[in-house]
Amino acid sequence: MQIIQQIRDKGAAIIIVIIALSLIGFILMDANLGLSRSEAGDRTSLGQVNGKKVTTTEFDAKVKMYENYYGGRVSGAQLNNIRQGAWDELVIEKASETEYEKLGIAFSPKELTSIIFSKEDAPQPLKQAFTDKESGEYDLSKVQQWWSEAKKAKSGEMRDAAETQVIEPARQQALRNKYSGLIAACAYYPKWLKEKEAAEAKAFATISYVAVPYTVIADSTVKVSDEDIVSYMSKSKKRYEQDGGRKIAYVSFSSNPSGADTANTLQAVATLRDQFAADSTVQVFLSTNNSSRTYTDMWVPKSKMNDAQKDTIAALPVNGVFGPYFDRGGFSIAKKIAVRQVPDSAKVRHILVGITDTKTGATKLTDSAAKTRIDSVEAAIRAGADFAALAKQVSDDEGSKSNGGEYTIPFYSANPQQEMSFASVAKEFGEAAFFGNTGDKKVIKTSFGYHYIEVLNQTGFEPAYKIAYMSRDIMPSDETVRKANADANNLVAAAKDVKSFDEYVAKNKLQKSEAPEIIKENDFRVGDLQDGRQLVQWAFKADQGDVSEPINMNDRVVVAVVTKVVPKGLPDAASVRSLLEAQVRLSKKAELIKAKLTASPTLETAAAAYPGGAVLTAGADSTLVFTANMIMGVGEEPKVVGAAFNKAYQAKASEPIEGKGGVYVIKVNSVGNKNIDIPAVDKSKMLAQQMAYGWYEAIKKLAKVEDERSKHF
């Protein structure tokens, strides 16, 4: 609804589109699709990806776009998440640009025009603004109209907003689609591989084997040194290498409201009860007495009241009060201001004679001329003129004239800025639709002009209320905050390094927390601290053993100590001993067992090497197949399964095989084929899909990324 509705945030969706299309005009005229402009105009950098600068301008624009998804209000933790998401997206985009340039993949103004005027591929902001709610059709005529007008506008702010919301997303998506298509086209599933995999699916083996479990050697006899652990990691450096960082321990001193603070808040609200009940100027009273909830002069049906005490409040007499009661992290007194029956929806039709142009703000008609015209409309309809035909002919409300001026409006909406409701339409219009009677026909005036309105139907009547709340949040007192800071300062005064930090914590029975992971330079979460960015910044300026000054974090004061500066590369043995010691011990046991079995054993010598050894068989039930990791009676042993299909082991026993549960020596008795039909599987499409959607992370890993965000925030 474009006219009678109070322009949902002043026409937010349409304004975005005007901005978007005006920018598109400039971009096309300049033959400049965006990023080069921001890079050329901003020398401030957050880093580089493959030599391409990530500017603060484009980063901030992307952050702002995501903030808007949250209504523009984000907490510290949300902001950190948004910043990380924006950075990751820019890294992918910049890294991908390198690949696009290598392959000559580009995006032209002609393609942009094609996307904008495409019913299927139009950018989402345009679809939201120009899709007819009744028919669901993307109105290309309206798009063309805005397109023509947009080229006349000039604004740097408009240009930036539209670039981030419409142009750049469309460009990136088109380039990704082209690149994905090329990648998918490279998928190849050769005939020989298909035949090989089909044959392997039918193959099964029977083997004789000797299993020497690791338990034949007691754990106590195998010592694992630091050198053993480092050597073990060195064999798989890529797996165990870590980025540099910090290990941090910290103590939190709560500055949450105390029991006394809660009691004081309750008492402060309770003393206002009688005054609140007697006062007739609700808004002034709430403002004067610092209520945390303001009065909204709105009718709310009982079914939509968001209050646990709504039954009690609804039952109050007019001007009656209830409370104090606990409510939304504080205490409230509710006062019933008024009650009336309202329909849950109203169906109306109207004809608007506008005084001003809603697009330009220019005056279209004088007030008297508009009133004369609407009086003529009223007279014509009362004389028998067709309402719908007259609406199409003369109404200035573009949102309803095509359907005879009709609207069905719900009384209540939880989001009146995005959905039509009594609260979102002009006040005079809403009162005529909901507070009059079915069949009413009259002229009303709103800020948009004069309306001739007819109430066609009202349904679902129920009581609606106006409620005022005198509320106070439970806040920590100055005394509570001072105590938290004093306790934190006492720790800082006593702790000069990790040892004295721990001694003070133990002596005073404080709760110490340790971040379980290595803290990276751009992290913002530290242990249970969701917004620990300030602490991270301090830690990377500190040395091992340094103790922080008290750091205020929302409802607590934190004192931290750097327990370790972790260099980049393989971790030291002490850090990973608890994770790797058992595996390293098994590996050492395997070497001892293999040495005893000798390099070229027979099954018999292998069985005789350890007490209780025996030659066993597996696969007689046709379950030992190449595509499985399990062996019946043995367990998950993929290395043994692979060896069972090695033809060399048909003539002689294998060398000792280090498995999951022990060391194995096997001899292949036979390899046969099951007499079964294996359904043909064409993996080409599957491979194409994997390649088309799996390249993002690969490109990111291969990119040369210089991250300098920590210098800025």
C-alpha positions in Angstrom: 0.0 0.0 0.0 1.8 3.1 -1.3 -0.5 6.0 -0.3 -2.8 5.5 2.7 -0.2 3.4 4.5 2.2 5.6 6.4 4.9 4.6 3.9 6.4 1.8 5.9 9.5 3.5 7.1 8.8 6.2 4.5 8.6 3.7 1.7 11.7 1.7 2.6 11.4 -0.9 -0.1 10.6 1.5 -2.9 13.2 4.0 -1.8 15.8 1.3 -1.9 14.8 0.5 -5.4 14.8 4.1 -6.5 18.3 4.3 -5.1 19.3 1.1 -6.8 18.0 2.0 -10.2 19.4 5.5 -10.1 22.8 4.1 -9.4 22.4 1.5 -12.1 21.9 4.4 -14.6 25.2 6.0 -13.5 27.1 2.7 -13.5 26.0 1.9 -17.0 26.7 5.4 -18.3 30.2 5.2 -16.7 30.8 1.6 -17.8 32.0 1.2 -14.3 30.6 -1.8 -12.3 31.7 -0.8 -8.8 34.8 -2.2 -7.1 37.4 -0.3 -9.1 35.8 3.0 -7.9 36.0 2.1 -4.3 39.5 0.8 -4.5 40.7 3.9 -6.4 39.0 6.3 -3.9 40.0 4.7 -0.6 43.6 4.3 0.5 42.7 2.7 3.9 43.1 -1.0 3.7 42.1 -4.0 5.9 44.4 -6.3 4.1 45.0 -7.9 0.7 43.9 -11.0 -1.1 46.1 -12.1 -4.0 47.4 -8.5 -4.1 43.9 -7.0 -4.3 43.2 -4.5 -1.6 40.3 -5.0 0.8 39.2 -1.4 1.5 37.5 -0.1 4.5 34.9 1.4 2.2 33.7 -1.9 0.7 34.0 -3.7 4.0 32.0 -1.1 5.9 29.3 -1.1 3.2 29.0 -4.9 3.4 28.8 -4.8 7.2 26.1 -2.1 7.0 24.1 -4.2 4.6 24.2 -7.1 7.1 23.4 -4.8 10.0 20.2 -3.8 8.2 19.1 -7.4 8.2 19.0 -7.0 12.0 17.0 -3.8 11.8 20.2 -1.7 12.1 20.6 -2.5 15.8 23.2 -5.1 16.7 24.9 -6.1 19.9 28.7 -6.4 20.3 28.6 -10.2 19.7 26.4 -9.8 16.6 28.6 -7.1 15.2 31.7 -9.3 15.6 29.9 -12.1 13.8 28.8 -9.7 11.0 32.3 -8.4 10.6 33.7 -11.9 10.3 31.0 -12.9 7.8 31.7 -9.8 5.7 35.5 -10.4 5.8 35.0 -14.1 4.7 32.7 -13.0 1.9 35.2 -10.4 0.6 38.1 -12.9 0.8 36.1 -15.3 -1.4 35.1 -12.6 -3.8 38.7 -11.2 -4.2 40.2 -14.7 -4.5 37.6 -15.6 -7.1 38.4 -12.4 -9.0 41.9 -13.7 -9.6 40.5 -16.9 -11.2 37.9 -14.9 -13.3 40.7 -12.7 -14.7 42.8 -15.7 -15.6 39.9 -17.2 -17.6 38.6 -14.0 -19.1 35.3 -14.2 -17.3 33.6 -10.8 -17.2 30.2 -9.1 -16.5 28.9 -6.5 -18.9 26.3 -3.7 -18.5 24.2 -5.5 -21.0 24.0 -8.5 -18.7 23.1 -6.3 -15.8 20.2 -4.8 -17.8 19.1 -8.4 -18.7 19.1 -9.4 -15.0 17.2 -6.4 -13.8 14.4 -6.9 -16.4 14.3 -10.7 -15.9 11.2 -12.0 -14.1 13.2 -15.0 -12.9 16.6 -13.5 -12.0 15.9 -10.0 -10.9 17.7 -8.9 -7.7 15.7 -9.5 -4.6 15.2 -5.8 -3.6 13.7 -5.2 -7.0 11.4 -8.2 -6.8 10.2 -7.1 -3.4 9.4 -3.6 -4.6 7.9 -4.4 -8.0 6.1 -7.7 -7.6 2.3 -7.3 -7.4 1.0 -8.8 -4.2 -2.2 -9.9 -5.7 -0.9 -11.5 -9.0 2.6 -12.3 -7.8 3.9 -10.9 -11.2 7.1 -8.9 -11.5 5.8 -5.6 -13.0 8.2 -4.8 -15.8 6.4 -1.6 -16.7 7.0 -0.2 -13.2 10.6 -1.3 -13.4 11.0 0.5 -16.7 9.3 3.6 -15.3 11.7 3.8 -12.3 14.6 3.0 -14.7 13.9 6.1 -16.8 13.5 8.3 -13.7 16.6 6.8 -12.0 19.0 8.0 -14.5 18.2 11.6 -13.7 19.2 11.3 -10.0 22.7 12.0 -8.7 23.9 11.1 -5.2 27.1 9.4 -3.9 25.2 8.0 -0.9 22.5 6.6 -3.3 25.2 5.1 -5.5 26.9 3.3 -2.6 23.7 1.9 -1.1 22.5 0.5 -4.4 25.9 -0.9 -5.3 26.1 -3.1 -2.2 22.4 -4.1 -2.3 21.7 -4.7 -6.0 24.6 -4.2 -8.4 27.5 -6.0 -6.7 25.4 -9.0 -5.5 24.1 -9.4 -9.1 27.6 -9.2 -10.5 29.1 -11.6 -8.1 26.3 -14.2 -8.6 26.6 -14.0 -12.4 30.4 -14.5 -12.3 30.0 -17.4 -9.9 27.4 -19.0 -12.2 29.8 -18.7 -15.1 32.8 -20.1 -13.2 30.7 -22.9 -11.7 29.5 -23.8 -15.2 33.0 -24.1 -16.4 34.1 -26.2 -13.5 31.1 -28.5 -13.8 31.8 -28.9 -17.5 35.2 -30.4 -16.6 33.7 -33.3 -14.7 34.7 -36.5 -16.5 33.9 -40.1 -15.5 35.9 -42.2 -17.9 34.6 -45.6 -19.2 37.6 -47.5 -17.8 37.0 -46.1 -14.3 33.4 -47.0 -14.5 34.3 -50.6 -15.5 36.9 -50.8 -12.8 34.6 -49.7 -10.1 31.9 -52.1 -11.3 34.3 -55.0 -11.2 35.5 -54.0 -7.7 31.9 -53.9 -6.5 31.5 -57.6 -7.4 34.9 -58.8 -6.1 35.3 -60.5 -2.8 38.3 -62.2 -1.2 39.1 -64.9 1.3 42.2 -64.7 3.4 44.2 -66.4 6.1 45.7 -64.1 8.7 47.4 -63.7 12.0 46.5 -60.9 14.2 48.8 -59.7 17.0 46.8 -57.3 19.2 48.5 -54.3 20.7 47.6 -55.5 24.1 50.4 -58.1 24.0 52.6 -55.3 25.1 51.7 -53.6 28.3 51.3 -49.8 28.2 53.6 -49.4 31.1 56.5 -50.8 29.1 56.3 -48.3 26.3 57.3 -44.8 27.3 56.3 -41.9 25.1 58.8 -39.0 25.1 58.3 -35.5 23.9 60.6 -36.3 21.0 58.3 -39.2 20.0 55.2 -37.0 19.9 57.0 -34.3 17.8 58.3 -37.0 15.5 54.8 -38.4 15.1 53.4 -35.0 14.2 56.3 -34.3 11.8 55.1 -37.2 9.6 51.8 -35.3 9.0 52.7 -31.7 9.3 49.7 -30.4 7.4 47.4 -32.1 9.8 49.0 -30.8 13.0 50.4 -27.4 12.1 48.7 -24.5 13.9 48.5 -20.8 13.5 50.2 -18.7 16.2 48.2 -17.2 19.0 47.8 -16.8 22.7 46.6 -19.0 25.5 44.6 -17.0 28.1 43.3 -17.6 31.6 40.9 -15.1 33.2 38.8 -14.3 36.3 35.4 -12.6 35.9 34.0 -10.4 38.7 30.2 -10.1 38.2 28.7 -6.6 38.2 25.2 -8.0 37.8 22.6 -6.5 40.1 22.7 -7.9 43.6 19.8 -9.0 45.7 19.8 -5.6 47.4 19.6 -3.9 43.9 16.6 -6.0 43.0 14.8 -5.2 46.3 15.6 -1.4 45.8 14.2 -1.5 42.3 11.0 -3.2 43.5 10.6 -0.6 46.3 11.1 2.3 43.9 8.4 1.1 41.5 6.0 0.2 44.4 6.2 3.8 45.8 4.8 5.1 42.4 1.7 2.9 42.3 -0.8 5.3 43.8 0.5 8.3 41.9 0.4 6.3 38.7 -3.2 5.3 39.3 -4.3 8.9 40.0 -2.3 10.7 37.3 -4.2 11.6 34.0 -1.1 12.5 31.9 0.4 9.1 31.3 3.1 10.1 28.9 4.4 12.9 31.1 4.2 10.7 34.2 6.3 7.9 32.6 8.9 10.4 31.3 9.2 12.3 34.6 9.6 9.1 36.5 12.1 7.5 34.1 10.1 4.6 33.0 12.1 2.1 30.9 8.9 1.5 28.8 7.3 4.4 26.9 3.6 4.7 26.3 2.4 3.8 22.8 -1.0 5.0 22.2 -2.1 1.8 20.4 -5.0 -0.5 20.6 -3.8 -4.1 21.2 -6.2 -7.1 21.2 -5.9 -9.3 24.2 -4.9 -12.2 22.0 -1.9 -10.2 20.8 -0.8 -8.8 24.2 2.8 -9.9 25.0 2.4 -10.0 28.8 2.3 -13.0 31.1 -0.2 -11.1 33.3 -2.5 -10.1 30.4 -5.6 -11.8 31.9 -5.3 -9.9 35.2 -4.6 -6.6 33.3 -7.5 -7.1 30.9 -9.8 -7.6 33.9 -8.9 -4.3 35.5 -11.4 -1.4 35.4 -10.5 1.6 33.2 -7.7 3.5 35.1 -7.1 0.5 37.3 -3.5 -0.6 38.1 -1.8 -3.9 38.7 1.6 -4.5 40.2 4.4 -4.2 40.8 5.3 -7.5 39.1 8.4 -8.9 37.6 8.5 -8.2 33.9 11.2 -8.3 31.2 14.2 -8.1 33.5 12.6 -5.5 35.8 9.4 -4.5 37.6 6.3 -3.0 36.2 3.0 -1.5 37.1 0.3 -1.8 34.4 -2.5 0.7 34.0 -5.6 0.0 31.9 -6.2 3.2 29.9 -9.1 2.2 27.7 -11.0 -0.8 26.2 -13.2 -1.2 23.1 -14.4 -3.9 20.7 -12.5 -4.0 17.4 -12.7 -6.3 14.4 -9.6 -8.4 13.6 -9.8 -7.2 10.0 -11.7 -4.7 7.9 -12.4 -4.7 4.1 -12.7 -1.3 2.6 -12.5 0.5 -0.7 -11.5 4.1 -1.3 -10.7 6.7 -3.9 -7.9 9.2 -3.1 -7.5 12.7 -4.4 -4.0 13.5 -3.5 -2.8 17.0 -2.6 1.0 16.2 -3.0 3.0 14.0 -5.3 4.2 11.1 -3.1 7.3 10.6 -5.3 8.5 14.2 -5.5 6.7 16.0 -2.7 5.5 18.7 -5.1 2.0 20.1 -4.6 -0.5 18.7 -7.1 -3.7 20.4 -6.0 -4.7 23.0 -3.5 -6.6 21.8 -0.5 -9.8 23.5 -1.7 -9.4 22.0 -5.2 -8.9 18.5 -3.8 -11.9 18.9 -1.5 -14.1 20.0 -4.5 -12.9 17.0 -6.5 -13.6 14.4 -3.8 -17.1 16.0 -3.2 -17.7 15.4 -6.9 -16.6 11.8 -6.5 -19.0 11.3 -3.6 -21.9 12.8 -5.5 -21.2 10.7 -8.5 -21.2 7.5 -6.5 -24.3 8.4 -4.5 -25.9 9.1 -7.9 -25.1 5.5 -9.0 -21.7 5.7 -10.6 -19.6 2.5 -10.5 -17.2 2.7 -7.6 -14.5 0.4 -9.1 -14.6 2.1 -12.4 -14.3 5.5 -10.9 -11.4 4.3 -8.7 -9.5 3.1 -11.7 -10.1 6.4 -13.5 -9.4 9.0 -10.8 -7.8 7.5 -7.7 -4.3 8.6 -6.9 -3.6 5.5 -4.9 -1.5 3.3 -7.2 -1.6 0.4 -4.7 -5.4 -0.1 -5.0 -6.8 1.6 -8.1 -6.3 -1.5 -10.3 -8.6 -3.6 -8.1 -11.4 -1.0 -7.5 -9.7 0.7 -4.6 -10.1 -2.3 -2.2 -8.0 -3.3 0.7 -8.4 -6.0 3.4 -6.5 -4.7 6.4 -5.7 -6.8 9.6 -6.2 -4.8 12.8 -2.9 -6.0 14.3 0.5 -6.7 13.0 3.6 -7.6 15.0 5.6 -5.7 12.3 3.6 -2.7 11.2 6.6 -1.3 9.2 6.5 -4.3 6.9 2.9 -5.4 7.0 -0.3 -3.4 6.5 -2.4 -3.0 9.7 -4.4 -0.4 11.7 -1.2 1.0 13.1 0.5 1.4 9.7 -2.2 3.2 7.8 -3.0 6.9 8.2 -4.8 7.4 11.6 -8.0 8.9 10.1 -8.2 6.1 7.5 -7.7 3.4 10.2 -10.3 4.8 12.5 -12.9 5.0 9.6 -12.2 1.4 8.6 -12.2 -0.1 12.1 -14.2 2.2 14.4 -17.1 2.9 12.1 -19.8 0.5 11.0 -20.1 -1.8 8.0 -21.7 0.1 5.2 -20.3 3.5 6.3 -19.5 5.8 3.3 -17.9 9.2 3.9 -15.1 11.6 3.0 -12.1 11.8 5.3 -8.9 13.8 5.1 -5.4 12.4 5.8 -1.9 13.7 5.2 -2.1 12.2 1.7 -5.2 14.1 0.7 -8.9 13.5 0.6 -10.4 10.0 0.5 -13.9 8.8 -0.2 -14.1 5.6 1.8 -16.7 2.8 2.1 -16.5 0.1 4.8 -17.4 -3.2 3.1 -17.0 -5.7 5.9 -15.6 -6.1 9.5 -15.0 -9.5 11.0 -13.9 -11.2 14.2 -14.7 -8.7 16.9 -12.8 -8.9 20.2 -11.7 -6.5 23.0 -8.7 -4.3 22.4 -6.9 -2.4 25.1 -4.6 0.6 25.6 -2.2 -0.2 28.4 0.5 1.9 30.0 3.5 0.5 31.9 5.5 2.2 34.6 8.6 0.1 34.4 12.2 0.1 35.8 14.9 -2.3 34.7 16.9 -4.0 37.5 20.2 -2.3 37.3 23.4 -2.7 39.3 23.9 0.0 41.9 27.1 2.1 42.0 28.1 0.1 45.1 27.8 -3.2 43.2 29.8 -1.9 40.3 32.5 -0.4 42.6 32.8 -3.8 44.4 33.4 -5.6 41.2 36.0 -3.1 40.1 37.7 -3.2 43.5 37.9 -7.0 43.5 39.4 -6.9 40.0 42.0 -4.2 41.0 43.0 -6.3 44.1 43.8 -9.2 41.7 45.8 -6.9 39.4 47.8 -5.5 42.3 48.7 -9.0 43.6 49.4 -10.8 40.3 52.6 -10.1 38.4 52.8 -13.3 36.4 51.1 -16.6 35.9 52.3 -18.1 39.2 51.2 -15.2 41.4 47.9 -15.0 39.4 47.1 -18.6 40.2 48.2 -18.2 43.9 45.9 -15.2 44.4 43.0 -17.1 42.7 43.5 -20.1 44.9 43.9 -18.1 48.1 40.8 -16.1 47.6 38.8 -19.1 46.2 38.1 -17.3 42.9 36.8 -19.1 39.8 39.5 -19.1 37.0 38.5 -19.8 33.4 40.8 -20.9 30.6 40.1 -20.5 27.0 40.1 -24.0 25.6 41.4 -23.0 22.2 44.4 -21.0 21.0 43.2 -17.4 20.6 43.8 -15.9 17.1 44.5 -12.3 16.4 41.1 -11.6 14.9 39.0 -13.7 17.3 36.2 -12.1 19.4 35.1 -15.0 21.5 37.3 -16.1 24.4 36.0 -19.0 26.4 32.5 -18.0 27.7 33.1 -14.4 26.8 31.0 -13.8 23.7 32.3 -10.3 23.1 36.0 -10.6 24.1 37.4 -8.5 21.4 39.0 -6.0 23.8 40.6 -8.8 25.7 42.1 -10.3 22.4 43.5 -7.0 21.4 45.2 -6.6 24.8 46.6 -10.2 24.6 48.3 -9.7 21.3 50.1 -6.6 22.6 51.2 -8.5 25.8 53.9 -11.0 26.5 53.7 -14.4 28.2 53.0 -13.9 31.9 51.5 -10.4 31.5 48.4 -9.6 33.6 45.8 -7.2 32.2 44.2 -4.2 33.8 40.5 -4.7 34.6 38.5 -4.9 31.4 34.8 -4.0 31.6 32.6 -6.4 29.6 28.9 -5.8 29.8 27.9 -7.4 33.2 31.4 -8.3 34.4 34.9 -7.0 35.0 37.6 -9.3 33.7 41.3 -9.7 34.6 43.3 -12.0 32.3 46.8 -13.4 32.1 48.6 -14.6 29.0 49.6 -18.2 30.0 51.4 -18.9 26.7 52.5 -17.3 23.5 52.0 -20.0 20.9 54.3 -19.8 17.8 53.1 -20.8 14.4 53.9 -24.3 13.3 53.8 -27.7 15.1 52.6 -27.4 18.7 54.9 -28.4 21.5 54.5 -31.9 22.9 53.1 -30.8 26.2 50.2 -29.1 24.5 49.0 -32.2 22.6 50.2 -35.0 24.9 46.7 -35.7 26.2 45.4 -36.0 22.6 48.3 -37.9 21.0 50.0 -39.9 23.6 47.8 -43.0 23.3 48.1 -43.0 19.5 51.9 -42.5 19.6 52.1 -45.4 22.1 50.2 -47.7 19.7 52.5 -46.7 16.9 55.6 -47.6 19.0 54.0 -50.9 19.9 53.4 -51.6 16.2 57.1 -51.0 15.5 58.1 -53.4 18.2 55.7 -56.1 17.0 56.7 -55.7 13.4 60.4 -56.0 14.4 59.7 -59.3 16.1 57.7 -60.7 13.2 60.6 -60.0 10.9 60.4 -58.3 7.4 59.4 -61.5 5.5 57.3 -63.7 7.8 55.1 -66.7 7.0 51.8 -67.1 8.7 53.2 -69.9 10.8 56.2 -67.9 12.1 53.9 -64.9 12.8 51.5 -67.1 14.8 54.4 -68.6 16.7 55.9 -65.2 17.6 53.5 -64.5 20.4 51.7 -66.8 22.9 48.2 -67.7 21.7 48.9 -66.8 18.1 46.8 -68.7 15.5 46.2 -68.7 11.8 42.6 -67.6 11.2 40.5 -67.2 8.1 38.0 -64.5 6.9 35.9 -63.9 3.9 34.4 -67.3 3.4 30.9 -65.8 3.7 31.7 -63.4 0.7 31.5 -60.3 3.0 35.2 -59.3 2.6 34.6 -56.9 -0.3 36.8 -54.1 -1.6 34.3 -51.3 -1.0 34.0 -52.1 2.7 36.3 -51.2 5.7 34.9 -53.9 7.9 36.0 -57.6 8.2 33.6 -60.0 9.9 35.1 -61.2 13.2 37.9 -58.6 13.0 36.4 -55.1 12.9 37.3 -51.9 11.0 40.6 -52.5 9.3 40.8 -50.7 6.0 44.5 -51.4 5.4 43.9 -55.1 5.8 40.9 -55.0 3.4 43.0 -53.2 0.8 45.8 -55.8 1.2 43.3 -58.7 0.7 43.0 -57.7 -3.0 46.8 -57.5 -3.6 47.6 -60.3 -6.0 51.2 -60.4 -4.7 49.9 -61.8 -1.4 48.5 -64.8 -3.2 51.9 -66.3 -3.6 53.4 -65.3 -0.3 52.4 -63.8 3.0 52.3 -60.0 3.4 54.7 -57.9 5.4 53.4 -56.9 8.8 50.5 -54.4 8.4 49.9 -51.8 11.1 46.2 -51.8 11.7 43.8 -50.1 14.1 43.6 -53.0 16.6 46.9 -54.6 16.1 49.5 -55.8 13.6 48.4 -58.3 10.9 50.1 -60.7 8.5 47.8 -62.0 5.8 47.8 -64.4 2.8 45.2 -64.1 0.1 43.6 -67.5 -0.6 41.3 -66.4 -3.4 39.8 -63.4 -5.1 36.5 -64.0 -6.9 33.4 -62.3 -8.2 29.9 -62.5 -7.0 27.3 -63.5 -9.5 25.2 -60.5 -9.1 24.0 -57.6 -11.2 25.4 -54.2 -10.1 23.2 -51.3 -11.2 24.9 -49.0 -13.6 25.7 -45.6 -11.9 26.7 -42.6 -14.0 28.7 -40.4 -11.7 29.1 -37.6 -14.2 26.3 -35.5 -12.7 27.4 -36.2 -9.2 31.0 -35.2 -10.0 29.7 -32.0 -11.8 27.7 -31.0 -8.8 30.6 -31.6 -6.4 32.9 -29.6 -8.6 30.4 -26.8 -9.1 29.7 -26.2 -5.5 33.0 -27.2 -3.8 35.5 -24.8 -5.3 34.9 -21.8 -3.0 36.9 -23.2 -0.1 39.6 -24.5 -2.4 40.1 -21.0 -3.9 40.1 -19.5 -0.4 42.8 -21.9 0.8 45.0 -21.3 -2.2 44.7 -17.5 -1.9 47.4 -15.4 -0.4 45.6 -13.5 2.3 47.1 -10.6 4.3 44.8 -9.9 7.2 45.3 -6.5 8.9 41.9 -6.2 10.5 43.3 -6.2 14.0 44.9 -2.8 13.4 41.5 -1.3 12.9 39.2 -3.0 15.4 
